[in-house]
Amino acid sequence: MRSCLVVTTYERPDALARVLASLAAQSNWPDEIIVADDGSGPATRIVIERFASTAPRPVRHVWQPHAGFRAGRVRNLAVARTAADYVILLDGDMVMHPWFVADHLDAARDGCWHQGVRVALDEPASVRLLASAAVPRGWWSGLGLRRVYAARSPLVSRFTGRIANAVIAVKSCNQGFWRRHLLAANGFDETMIGWGSEDKELCARLANAGIARRTLLFRGIAFHLAHPPAARDGAAANRDRWQATVQRGRTRCDAGIDQHLPP
């Protein structure tokens, strides 16, 4: 099984550099890395080129002009460019636990997609993690529920899948898919412009097609660096689109990956 890690970014080169540094500390590398860039400038390109110059696996940079929040489209571009069997999606402000990639690949099962764990950091913890070369673990997450989510236990994870589906939200910042399932669903719906629900709508189409969700509670952990909230201009329309997919049983969108595939 060949794997590809797709890292989505936009104009946050410091966070991207830290995410790529956490990739260098992984127990298991993906076969390919694609940075899916929603229109960043030269500083981001320099970060990618610097990392690619020493990486033991191919690193590619997929770029589109910035025209508002179009993370779904740039992810589609990346998925269209890889021939990997399995694709892990990660946002460019999600610093990986050292076993992140290994956990996703070990958990991969046919007929399923996988939701990893997002541990939201507050501003002080984010500043510390950005400034540190240390391998991120549970202590970065502070107190309370975030510390629980940051705990890694493959043994416990075996028994928490059903509960985890109910308590962990669908978030494309940390997900794993078989590429053939994404192609069958035609990927993210590119008519959904702006932040919100494009990930939930895709996963609803997969569910309608019989592709089950598995949540990797206590595995597949990444630490989300704090940032100001994105504009919510398109959130209501996107939410309506998602709900329509659920109600109508859609399994494929019209505007998706197929327009980016080579002839």
C-alpha positions in Angstrom: 0.0 0.0 0.0 1.5 3.3 -1.1 0.6 6.3 1.0 0.6 10.1 0.5 0.4 12.8 3.2 -1.4 15.9 1.9 -0.7 19.0 4.0 -3.0 22.0 3.3 -1.6 25.5 3.9 -2.2 29.2 3.4 0.2 32.0 4.4 1.5 30.5 7.6 5.0 29.5 6.8 6.1 29.3 10.5 3.4 26.7 11.3 4.1 24.8 8.1 7.8 24.6 8.9 6.9 23.2 12.4 4.5 20.6 10.9 7.1 19.5 8.4 9.7 19.2 11.2 7.3 16.9 13.0 7.1 14.8 9.9 10.9 14.4 10.1 10.4 12.9 13.6 7.8 10.3 12.5 8.3 6.6 13.3 7.1 5.8 9.8 7.2 8.1 6.7 4.5 8.2 4.0 5.7 7.3 0.5 5.0 10.8 -0.8 4.3 14.3 0.7 2.2 16.9 -1.2 1.8 20.4 0.2 -1.5 21.7 -1.0 -1.2 25.5 -1.0 -4.2 27.8 -1.3 -2.3 30.7 -2.8 0.6 31.4 -0.4 3.5 33.7 -1.3 7.3 33.0 -1.6 8.0 32.5 2.1 5.9 29.3 2.0 7.6 28.1 -1.2 11.0 28.5 0.5 9.9 26.4 3.5 8.8 23.6 1.2 11.9 23.7 -0.9 14.1 23.7 2.2 12.3 20.7 3.6 12.3 18.8 0.3 16.1 19.2 -0.1 16.7 16.8 2.8 13.5 14.7 2.9 13.9 11.0 2.2 10.7 10.9 0.3 9.4 12.9 -2.7 7.9 16.3 -1.7 5.6 18.1 -4.1 4.1 21.6 -4.0 0.6 22.0 -5.5 -0.5 25.6 -5.7 -3.6 27.5 -6.7 -4.3 31.3 -6.7 -6.0 32.5 -3.6 -9.7 33.4 -4.2 -11.2 33.0 -0.8 -11.2 29.8 1.3 -10.9 27.0 -1.2 -9.3 24.2 0.8 -11.6 21.6 -0.8 -10.4 22.5 -4.3 -6.7 22.5 -3.4 -7.1 19.1 -1.7 -8.7 17.8 -4.8 -5.7 19.1 -6.8 -3.4 17.2 -4.6 -5.4 13.9 -4.7 -5.5 14.2 -8.5 -1.7 14.5 -8.6 -0.9 11.4 -6.5 -1.1 7.7 -7.5 -0.9 6.6 -3.9 -3.5 4.0 -2.6 -4.1 5.8 0.7 -4.2 9.5 1.4 -3.8 11.2 4.8 -5.1 14.8 5.0 -3.5 17.1 7.4 -3.8 20.9 7.9 -0.6 22.9 7.9 -1.1 24.0 11.5 -1.4 20.5 12.9 1.8 19.3 14.5 2.0 15.5 14.4 2.6 13.1 17.2 5.6 10.9 16.4 3.3 7.9 15.7 0.8 9.9 13.6 1.5 8.5 10.2 2.1 4.9 11.5 -1.2 5.0 13.4 -3.1 6.1 10.3 -1.5 3.4 8.1 -1.9 0.7 10.6 -5.6 1.5 11.1 -6.4 1.5 7.4 -9.2 -0.9 6.6 -11.0 -1.5 3.3 -14.4 0.0 3.1 -13.6 2.7 5.8 -12.4 6.2 6.1 -10.6 7.3 9.3 -10.9 10.4 11.5 -7.9 11.3 13.5 -7.7 13.3 16.7 -7.3 17.1 16.8 -5.9 18.4 20.1 -6.6 22.2 20.1 -3.9 24.2 21.8 -4.4 27.6 23.4 -2.2 30.5 22.4 0.5 30.1 25.1 0.9 26.4 24.3 1.0 27.2 20.5 3.8 29.7 21.0 5.8 27.2 23.0 5.4 24.5 20.4 6.3 26.7 17.6 9.5 27.8 19.3 10.5 24.3 20.4 12.3 21.5 18.5 10.9 18.9 21.0 8.8 16.1 19.9 5.1 17.0 20.7 3.4 14.7 23.2 0.5 15.0 25.7 2.1 17.6 28.0 1.7 20.3 25.3 -2.1 20.1 25.5 -2.6 21.6 29.0 -5.3 20.3 31.3 -8.7 18.7 31.1 -10.2 17.0 28.1 -7.3 18.2 25.8 -4.9 16.1 27.8 -7.1 13.1 27.5 -7.3 13.5 23.7 -3.5 13.8 23.6 -2.9 10.4 25.3 -1.8 7.7 22.9 -2.7 4.1 23.6 -3.2 1.6 20.7 -4.6 -1.0 23.1 -7.3 1.3 24.5 -8.0 2.6 21.0 -9.2 -0.9 19.9 -12.2 -0.6 22.2 -13.2 3.0 21.7 -14.1 3.2 18.0 -17.9 3.3 18.4 -17.8 5.8 21.3 -15.2 7.9 19.5 -17.4 8.3 16.4 -19.9 10.0 18.7 -17.5 12.4 20.5 -15.0 13.4 17.9 -16.2 15.7 15.2 -15.6 15.2 11.4 -12.7 17.5 10.6 -10.6 17.3 7.4 -7.6 18.7 9.3 -6.8 15.0 10.2 -8.4 12.3 8.1 -7.4 9.2 6.1 -9.0 7.9 2.9 -8.5 5.3 0.3 -7.9 7.2 -2.9 -10.3 5.1 -4.8 -13.1 6.0 -2.5 -12.3 9.7 -3.0 -12.4 9.3 -6.7 -15.7 7.5 -6.6 -17.2 10.3 -4.6 -15.4 12.9 -6.8 -13.7 14.4 -3.8 -14.6 17.7 -2.2 -17.5 19.6 -3.6 -15.9 22.7 -5.1 -19.1 24.6 -5.2 -18.8 25.0 -1.4 -16.8 28.2 -1.2 -15.7 29.6 2.2 -15.1 27.9 5.5 -17.3 25.2 6.9 -18.9 21.8 6.3 -17.1 20.8 3.1 -15.5 17.9 5.0 -18.8 16.8 6.6 -20.5 16.9 3.1 -17.8 14.7 1.6 -18.0 12.2 4.5 -21.8 12.2 4.2 -21.5 11.1 0.5 -19.1 8.4 1.6 -21.5 7.2 4.2 -24.3 7.2 1.6 -22.1 4.9 -0.5 -21.6 2.5 2.4 -18.1 3.7 3.4 -17.9 3.5 7.1 -16.3 5.9 9.5 -13.7 4.8 12.0 -12.3 7.2 14.6 -8.8 6.8 15.9 -9.3 8.0 19.5 -5.9 7.6 21.4 -4.2 7.2 18.0 -3.6 9.4 15.0 -3.0 12.5 17.2 -2.0 16.0 16.0 -1.8 19.2 17.9 -3.6 22.2 16.4 -1.8 25.5 16.7 -4.0 28.4 17.7 -5.1 31.0 15.2 -7.9 33.6 14.7 -11.1 32.1 13.5 -11.8 32.0 9.8 -14.5 34.2 8.3 -17.9 32.5 8.3 -19.4 34.1 5.2 -20.2 30.9 3.4 -20.9 28.7 6.5 -24.7 28.7 6.3 -24.9 27.9 2.6 -22.3 25.1 3.0 -24.2 23.7 6.0 -27.4 23.6 3.8 -25.5 21.8 1.1 -24.2 19.2 3.6 -27.7 18.6 5.0 -29.1 18.2 1.5 -26.5 15.5 0.8 -27.6 13.7 3.9 -31.3 13.9 3.1 -31.0 13.1 -0.6 -28.5 10.3 -0.4 -26.0 11.8 -2.8 -22.9 9.7 -3.3 -21.0 11.9 -5.8 -20.7 15.7 -6.4 -20.6 17.3 -9.9 -17.7 19.7 -9.4 -14.8 17.7 -7.9 -11.6 15.8 -8.6 -12.5 14.6 -12.0 -11.9 18.0 -13.6 -8.2 17.9 -12.4 -7.3 14.4 -13.4 -5.0 13.9 -16.3 -6.7 13.0 -19.6 
